[in-house]
Amino acid sequence: MKIEYRKGLLYTSLKIVYKSKSKVVENIIIDTGAAHTIISPKIDFGIIDDAGTINGLLGLDLLIQCEAVIDLKKLEVNI
């Protein structure tokens, strides 16, 4: 997964697959300090995103489960 560094945050996108349907969710923040992943357009991220462009947080629950390796030099996540 590609990472984009913007305004001090690491952005990526996630592909979610459910019952053979898929959706790509853009503007997900990689948050290694978050225990859980949150993906919901109904949650207000106003404290860190006044513009309302953050669509979720990718937390340690998924990062650990996928055995993700974050390469900050190449700005990518390898799973």
C-alpha positions as CSV (number, residue, x, y, z in Angstrom):
1,M,0.0,0.0,0.0
2,K,1.3,3.4,-0.9
3,I,1.6,6.1,1.9
4,E,1.3,9.8,1.4
5,Y,2.7,12.2,4.0
6,R,0.5,15.2,4.4
7,K,0.4,17.8,7.2
8,G,2.3,15.5,9.6
9,L,0.0,12.5,9.0
10,L,0.4,9.3,7.1
11,Y,-2.4,8.7,4.6
12,T,-3.2,5.5,2.7
13,S,-6.2,3.8,1.2
14,L,-7.8,0.5,2.1
15,K,-9.6,-2.0,-0.1
16,I,-12.5,-3.6,1.8
17,V,-14.0,-6.8,0.5
18,Y,-17.3,-8.2,1.8
19,K,-19.4,-10.9,0.1
20,S,-17.5,-10.6,-3.2
21,K,-18.1,-6.8,-3.3
22,S,-15.2,-4.4,-2.8
23,K,-14.8,-0.8,-2.0
24,V,-11.7,1.4,-1.8
25,V,-11.7,3.8,1.1
26,E,-9.4,6.8,0.5
27,N,-7.8,9.1,3.1
28,I,-7.2,6.6,5.9
29,I,-4.7,7.7,8.5
30,I,-2.1,5.1,9.6
31,D,-2.2,5.4,13.4
32,T,0.2,3.1,15.2
33,G,-0.9,4.7,18.5
34,A,-4.5,3.5,18.0
35,A,-5.5,0.1,19.3
36,H,-8.4,-0.3,16.9
37,T,-9.2,0.6,13.3
38,I,-12.1,2.9,12.7
39,I,-13.7,3.3,9.3
40,S,-16.9,5.3,9.3
41,P,-18.2,8.4,7.5
42,K,-20.4,9.1,10.5
43,I,-17.5,9.6,13.0
44,D,-16.3,13.2,13.3
45,F,-12.5,13.5,13.1
46,G,-12.7,17.3,13.5
47,I,-10.0,17.4,16.2
48,I,-7.4,16.4,13.7
49,D,-9.2,17.2,10.5
50,D,-11.1,20.4,10.3
51,A,-11.8,19.9,6.6
52,G,-13.5,16.6,7.1
53,T,-11.3,14.7,4.6
54,I,-10.2,11.8,7.0
55,N,-12.3,8.7,6.4
56,G,-10.8,6.5,9.2
57,L,-7.9,5.4,11.2
58,L,-5.8,2.2,10.5
59,G,-4.9,1.0,13.9
60,L,-2.7,-1.7,15.4
61,D,-5.4,-4.4,15.4
62,L,-5.2,-4.7,11.6
63,L,-1.6,-3.7,11.2
64,I,-0.5,-6.6,13.6
65,Q,-3.0,-9.1,12.1
66,C,-1.7,-8.4,8.6
67,E,1.9,-8.4,9.9
68,A,2.4,-5.1,8.2
69,V,5.8,-3.5,7.8
70,I,5.7,0.3,7.4
71,D,8.6,1.5,5.3
72,L,8.9,5.3,5.9
73,K,11.8,5.7,3.5
74,K,9.8,4.3,0.6
75,L,6.5,5.5,2.0
76,E,4.7,2.2,1.7
77,V,3.1,-0.5,3.8
78,N,4.0,-4.1,3.0
79,I,1.6,-6.9,4.0
